[in-house]
């Protein structure tokens, strides 16, 4: 069964001086302020950006895919912690995504884990949707 999730964005003004809000409508979890400065400067000023939202989606999707693959192989994880760093370059767009995963998995060696992590990176739905950019991975057991 297919599912659809919905978010809405409202923007007022020009790109540089304007501001907007994005709402997570399917979950009802909240509405978040967005600005160009939050997207293009080092400090976000308490606002979010499309890249931060992509990072949230990617880190979550990857963790779920990795957990599923490990469980199917008979080595379910105790914990999986994934960080996604999405790099945005004004004038170019998203130039790369770096995933860092640390996991505690009884009964698995580092090589087997690295292969499972690469498989999850290649096959999680968000990775597939973001195939137009370079995605790198740093995976280690803890």
Secondary structure by P-SEA (a helix, b strand, c coil): cbbbbbbbbbbccccccccccccccccccbbbbbcccccccccccccccaaaaaaaaaaaaaaaaaaaaaaaacccccbbbbbbbbbbbccccccbbbbbbbbbbccccaaaaaaaaaaaaaccaaaaaaccbbbbbccccc
